[in-house]
Amino acid sequence: MNKILSKKIESFIIQKRRLLVVWLYSLKQVKNLKQFGMIFYVSKKMNYALIYVNEEEIEKTEKRINKLHFVRYTQMSYRPDIEMNFRS
């Protein structure tokens, strides 16, 4: 049984993801964004959606999302690029 568990643990790989903010004209087509990644949050008041996308495909996915007719523009999260150690 230990061999089976160790094989499952070895095959598990954490994928790096990045947040993509998608500003929308209308929320009617939010379900169409599911094909690009995991929808984390949708703001009904401000008309935007937060989507987690695999980091390797972020640029290609951002271009594809920008081509959709219900999307105003997209913004990439810069949090992975910022060093989180604030000590001098």
Secondary structure, 3 states (H helix, E strand, C coil): CHHHHHHHHHHCCCCCEEEEEEEECCCCCHHHHHHCCEEEEEECCCCEEEEEEEHHHHHHHHHHHHCCCCEEEEEECCHHHCCCCCCC
